[in-house]
Amino acid sequence: MRLLDVHLHLDHPLFDKDRDDVVKRAVDSGVKVMVTNGINPRTNRISLKYGEVYDEVKVALGIYPTEVLVAEVEEGSQREVVEKFDEDEEIAFIESQKDKIVAVGECGMDFYWIQEGKDKQRVLFQKMIDLAKRIEKPIIVHTRKAELECVEMLEKNEMNKVLLHCFGGRLHLAKRAADNGWYLSIPPSIVRSSHFQRIVEEVNVSNLLTETDAPYLAPGKDQRNEPTFVSETVKKIAEIKKMDANEVADIIFMNYQRLFL
């Protein structure tokens, strides 16, 4: 079975003690591709390093929507403490690395974690869209409590190669994205998430991909996620679609090739 994880954060500190083992477990379980996503200057450069170290790891470079808004966040938040940086300089850096990456991302808009700075997020997302068009790469989009606006911006810019990662929007927006020819990536938490299960029920398998968002969104609550768990996503999609798991895995792999290659 050919498996893939189109969105994870291999740089996360939760992998510091066993990163090599995490990658090996994934490869041994049939994961052929892992796309690690950067979110700021530090993680973008670390991601590039992992793309050189591990044959199966591909790289996406981006700017997370809230990274330019804060210098630090409260202890216990999902977001790390970050240093302020010049977004235009980082976009120029990403463009300079275009031959080493498979996508622009993670980027998008998030009105959940921080309520202020929405206009700044819109400006940044437009810059990331422009970058993806300029270097002719797919865009990996994070959107939370801004799903409709993100979809409208992508449509306005006539974006074709779009991956909506871990899409939390309403079902009609997921179907609208699929009708646009875009892709939605489903995490292993589908085994306990009725939202992701409904998306899979309604969206054609030809518009689906598998991700982990590791170390988040594991199949088990309070469990550290890792790429090998994409097999759980494939099994659940196959169950919902009443298809053979190997057939689902093959279709999803072909979806990856259409989007990224």
Secondary structure, 3 states (H helix, E strand, C coil): CCEEEEEECCCCHHHCCCHHHHHHHHHHCCEEEEEEECCCHHHHHHHHHHHHHCCCEEEEECCCCCCCCCCCCCCCCCCCCCCCCCHHHHHHHHHHCHHHCCEEEEEEEECCCCCCCHHHHHHHHHHHHHHHHHHCCCEEEEEECCHHHHHHHHHHCCCCCEEEECCCCCHHHHHHHHHCCCEEEECHHHHCCHHHHHHHHHCCHHHEEECCCCCCCCCCCCCCCCHHHHHHHHHHHHHHHCCCHHHHHHHHHHHHHHHHC
